[in-house]
Amino acid sequence: MADNTEKRTGALHSELKIELHSHYAIGLWQGRRAEKGVEGSKGKPAIMGMPRFLSLASKINQDSLKNNPWADATMWTMEEKLNAANKKMQSLIQGLEKDMQWLPKGATLSEASVSEPLDIRVFSNTPLGYRCVFLLLGFDQFAKQVLQASHYGMISRQQRYDMLSEGSRLLREIYGTAMSYRSVNVSRQDAVENNPVWKQTVLELGEPDVEVLLGNRRSAFSPPVNESSVNLLRIRYRANNSDNAK
């Protein structure tokens, strides 16, 4: 006789582990703490690493959950930059592979590796965080190939510098987007009410993108938009546009 007792599985758990092999990628992961100068001289400023980025991306995602349009705009911008960065990284890799194609017959290069890669466990509260981690892994593989090509004379020292700088810049641009975000306790409901909180935030941050505010432009990884507030704002904007057309 079949057991009709309802059974449910527990929550799904998974763990992401990555390995980084190049000092360039490890530097982008770790960042750098601010360093004080010696005898009154200017010290070195802090450089953001991946852990700090993941923390900021989590905060942005939390604000998006609270119906904050500026958080939504930042998530959309990060997704756009990540998509563009992945395409550019693929282009850099393809260009390097062309430089390495003239390896003479009879010569074979093994994949570059290190004896003790940096092992890291990764957790992010938003898929955009993982997307940035995957971009870093792509850069790590690219950096290994660049260093290998330079070692065997397939590219010049200047080419090595330019390629590594271009690849790392893709990550730093994503970091910069998160750094420029400012968390403010405001939501679309404040926009509906046009209350003092909303007016003050607009004064400080500027008007939000209308397409983002109305939910028409949104990251694929953002939480679902608050439909009630969005619908009220759409009605208002349609009415304003109708009045302006007269």
Summary of the structure (lengths in Angstrom):
residues: 246
radius of gyration: 23.8
end to end distance: 74.0
largest distance: 83.9
contacts: 655
relative contact order: 0.16
helix: 58%
strand: 6%
